[in-house]
Amino acid sequence: MAAFEQAPAIPQTIPQALHVETRGRGLPLLCLHGHPGSGRSMRVFTRHWADRFWTIAPDLRGYGRSRSGGDFAMEAHIADLVALLDRLQIDQALVLGWSLGGILALELALRHPDRVQGLILIATAARPRSAPMPSQRWDLAYTLIAALLNEVWPGWAWNIRQFGERSLLRYLIQRHTPETYRYLAESAVWDVLQTSGAATRSLRQALQAGYDRRADLAKICCPALVMAGAGDRHITPIASLETATGLPRSQWHCYDGVAHLFPWEIPDRVLADIDHWLQEQGFGQLDSFQQR
């Protein structure tokens, strides 16, 4: 088993004050983005739940508006998140994590179980594994053109057909719809540009060290919802299912015809399934938490 602390040691664990977007009131719902990413990429969730929950979407260290201050080990993210909960005077929260955010959600539940009331894990795994993604000569060019045109004309069907479907986006999404591309336009390019080299190196070091928390999943006692896209090549659905199976109190959803960014491909279905799980677990009402 390899955890964050077994990655190459970098002496920088002092918590940093993260930039954070908050909405609503009630039960705290901490929303953790992936790589590259930022709190704004979580708006598909925070907008939906702002009338029932207190949604908290930070930019992780080295992402978005949260600067890295130099190289850091992945465990620094956990110190930052605990400091954020303390700053907001939150004893316990639901934690939703997408991709890297899901790995951090698992780490938070393992290291600070008293702070995590429930887990929603999206396109993530305790042992992240990817599938082959063959590249073609013009992939990078098509990806750049598709992204830039989509920034100017979000969801433009001609751009999707001519460039988007032939770009590297084909490994992130399978439903090339205007709605999906409007989500991409809202944050994707900005997120890539605002992801620091330090954040990329930190994640790469943890993965190269063989990150694997499968043996510890049985220690997580809170309820968990694990969701995956059947076409995900970045973190395979098999790896996600392996995580769901290892968690003592988990539910599993796998969606056909979508990939790693499936909350942007089928948002209504994903949000409805999460809503149903929240209701089943008793997290769906404002009176389940003493409002702030």
C-alpha positions in Angstrom: 0.0 0.0 0.0 1.3 3.4 -1.0 -0.2 6.6 0.5 0.7 10.2 -0.1 3.4 10.3 2.5 5.4 7.7 0.5 5.8 10.0 -2.4 9.2 11.9 -2.7 9.3 14.0 0.5 9.0 17.8 0.1 9.2 19.7 3.3 6.1 21.9 2.9 3.1 20.9 4.9 2.1 24.2 6.4 -1.6 24.7 5.4 -2.5 27.4 3.0 -5.6 29.5 2.9 -7.5 28.3 -0.2 -9.6 30.4 -2.5 -13.1 29.1 -2.2 -16.6 29.5 -3.8 -19.5 29.1 -1.4 -23.2 29.0 -2.0 -26.4 28.3 -0.1 -26.9 27.3 3.5 -27.5 24.2 5.6 -25.5 20.9 5.6 -21.9 21.6 4.4 -21.1 19.9 1.1 -17.4 20.1 0.3 -16.8 19.8 -3.5 -13.3 18.8 -4.6 -12.2 19.2 -8.2 -9.9 17.1 -10.4 -6.7 17.8 -12.3 -6.6 20.2 -14.0 -9.5 21.9 -12.4 -10.7 24.5 -9.9 -13.8 25.2 -7.8 -15.6 26.7 -10.8 -15.6 23.3 -12.5 -17.8 22.1 -9.7 -20.6 24.5 -10.5 -22.6 21.8 -12.1 -23.1 20.5 -8.5 -23.0 23.7 -6.4 -25.7 25.5 -8.5 -28.0 22.5 -8.2 -27.7 22.2 -4.4 -27.4 25.8 -3.3 -31.0 25.8 -2.2 -30.5 22.8 0.1 -26.9 22.7 1.1 -24.0 24.9 2.0 -21.7 24.1 -0.9 -18.0 24.8 -0.5 -15.8 24.5 -3.7 -12.2 25.4 -3.0 -9.4 25.8 -5.6 -6.9 23.2 -4.3 -3.3 24.3 -3.7 -1.6 25.1 -7.0 -5.0 25.3 -8.9 -7.1 28.2 -9.9 -6.6 31.1 -7.6 -4.9 29.1 -4.8 -1.2 29.5 -5.4 1.3 26.7 -4.7 4.1 28.6 -3.0 6.6 26.1 -4.6 6.6 22.4 -4.8 4.6 20.4 -2.3 3.7 16.8 -1.5 0.1 15.6 -2.1 -0.5 15.3 1.7 -0.4 19.1 1.8 -3.9 19.1 0.1 -5.3 17.3 3.2 -3.7 19.8 5.6 -5.2 22.6 3.5 -8.7 21.1 3.5 -8.7 20.5 7.3 -7.6 24.1 7.8 -10.4 25.2 5.5 -13.0 23.3 7.5 -11.6 24.8 10.7 -11.7 28.3 9.2 -15.3 27.9 8.2 -16.1 26.3 11.7 -17.3 23.1 10.1 -17.1 20.0 12.3 -18.4 17.5 9.7 -19.2 17.7 6.0 -20.4 15.6 3.1 -17.5 15.4 0.6 -17.9 15.1 -3.1 -14.8 14.4 -5.1 -14.3 14.2 -8.9 -11.2 12.4 -10.1 -8.2 13.7 -8.1 -10.9 15.3 -5.8 -12.2 11.8 -5.1 -8.8 10.5 -4.1 -8.5 13.5 -1.7 -12.0 12.7 -0.4 -10.9 9.2 0.4 -7.7 10.4 2.1 -9.7 12.9 4.2 -12.1 10.1 5.3 -9.1 7.9 6.2 -7.1 10.5 8.0 -9.9 12.5 9.6 -13.0 10.2 9.8 -14.7 12.4 12.3 -14.8 15.2 9.7 -16.5 13.3 6.9 -20.2 12.5 7.1 -20.5 10.8 3.7 -18.7 10.4 0.4 -19.7 11.0 -3.2 -17.0 9.7 -5.4 -17.0 10.5 -9.1 -14.7 9.0 -11.8 -12.1 8.2 -9.2 -10.5 5.2 -7.5 -8.4 4.1 -4.5 -5.9 2.7 -7.0 -6.3 4.9 -10.1 -5.7 3.1 -13.4 -6.0 4.3 -16.9 -6.6 2.6 -20.3 -4.7 3.2 -23.5 -5.5 6.4 -25.3 -3.9 6.2 -28.8 -2.9 9.5 -30.2 -3.0 10.8 -33.8 -0.9 13.3 -35.6 -3.3 16.2 -35.4 -4.7 15.6 -31.9 -3.1 18.5 -30.1 -3.9 21.0 -32.9 -7.5 19.9 -33.1 -7.8 20.1 -29.3 -6.4 23.6 -29.2 -8.6 24.8 -32.0 -11.7 23.2 -30.6 -11.1 24.7 -27.1 -10.4 28.2 -28.4 -13.4 28.3 -30.7 -15.6 26.9 -27.9 -14.5 29.7 -25.6 -15.8 32.2 -28.2 -18.9 30.3 -29.4 -19.8 27.8 -26.7 -21.6 24.7 -28.0 -21.1 25.6 -31.7 -22.2 22.5 -33.6 -19.8 23.1 -36.5 -16.8 23.3 -34.2 -17.9 20.2 -32.3 -18.1 18.2 -35.6 -15.0 19.6 -37.3 -12.6 19.7 -34.3 -14.1 18.6 -31.0 -15.0 15.0 -32.0 -11.5 14.6 -33.6 -9.5 16.0 -30.7 -8.3 14.6 -27.4 -11.7 15.5 -26.0 -12.9 12.2 -27.4 -11.1 10.5 -24.4 -12.8 12.8 -21.9 -16.4 12.8 -23.3 -18.4 10.5 -25.5 -21.5 12.7 -25.9 -20.4 15.7 -27.9 -23.4 17.8 -27.3 -23.7 21.6 -27.2 -24.6 21.3 -23.5 -21.4 19.4 -22.7 -19.4 21.9 -24.6 -21.0 24.8 -22.7 -19.7 23.3 -19.5 -16.3 22.9 -21.1 -16.4 26.6 -22.1 -17.2 27.7 -18.6 -14.1 26.4 -16.9 -11.9 23.9 -18.9 -9.5 26.3 -20.7 -9.2 28.6 -17.6 -8.6 25.5 -15.4 -5.8 24.2 -17.6 -4.1 27.6 -17.8 -4.4 28.1 -14.0 -3.0 24.7 -13.0 0.6 25.1 -11.8 3.6 23.0 -12.6 3.9 22.3 -8.9 0.4 20.8 -8.8 1.2 18.6 -11.8 4.5 17.4 -10.4 2.9 16.6 -7.0 0.2 14.4 -8.6 2.7 12.7 -10.9 5.0 11.9 -8.0 2.1 10.3 -6.0 1.1 8.2 -9.0 4.6 7.1 -9.8 5.0 6.1 -6.2 2.2 3.6 -6.7 -0.7 5.2 -4.9 -3.0 2.5 -3.6 -5.5 2.7 -0.7 -7.5 -0.4 -1.4 -6.3 -2.2 1.7 -7.6 0.7 3.9 -11.1 1.1 2.4 -12.7 -1.1 5.0 -11.8 1.5 7.6 -14.2 4.0 6.1 -17.5 3.6 7.9 -19.5 6.5 6.4 -21.9 5.9 3.5 -20.5 6.3 0.0 -21.8 6.7 -3.5 -19.4 5.7 -6.2 -20.1 6.8 -9.8 -18.3 6.0 -13.1 -18.6 6.4 -16.8 -18.3 3.1 -18.8 -16.1 4.8 -21.4 -13.7 6.4 -18.9 -10.1 5.9 -20.0 -8.5 8.3 -17.5 -9.7 6.3 -14.4 -11.2 3.1 -15.6 -14.7 2.0 -14.3 -13.1 -1.3 -13.3 -10.8 0.7 -10.9 -13.8 2.6 -9.6 -15.9 -0.6 -9.1 -12.9 -2.0 -7.2 -13.2 1.0 -4.9 -16.9 0.6 -4.5 -16.6 -3.0 -3.6 -14.0 -2.3 -0.9 -16.1 0.3 0.9 -18.3 -1.2 3.5 -21.3 1.1 2.9 -21.3 1.9 -0.8 -23.7 2.2 -3.7 -22.4 1.9 -7.3 -23.6 3.6 -10.5 -21.9 3.1 -13.9 -23.3 5.0 -16.9 -23.1 3.8 -20.5 -22.0 6.0 -23.4 -20.1 8.5 -21.3 -16.5 9.1 -20.1 -14.4 10.9 -17.5 -16.4 14.1 -17.6 -19.8 12.4 -17.4 -21.3 15.0 -15.0 -21.1 17.4 -17.9 -22.4 14.9 -20.4 -25.5 13.7 -18.5 -25.9 16.2 -15.6 -29.6 15.8 -15.1 -29.3 12.0 -14.6 -26.2 12.2 -12.4 -27.7 14.9 -10.2 -31.0 13.0 -9.9 -29.2 9.8 -8.8 -27.2 11.8 -6.2 -30.3 13.4 -4.9 -31.9 10.0 -4.5 -28.9 8.7 -2.6 -28.8 11.8 -0.4 -32.5 11.3 0.5 -31.9 7.6 1.2 -29.1 8.5 3.6 -31.1 11.3 5.3 -29.0 14.1 4.0 -31.6 15.7 1.8 -33.3 18.1 4.3 -32.0 21.3 5.7 -33.1 20.2 9.2 -30.6 17.3 9.0 -28.0 19.9 10.1 -28.2 22.9 12.4 -28.1 25.8 9.9 -25.2 28.2 10.2 
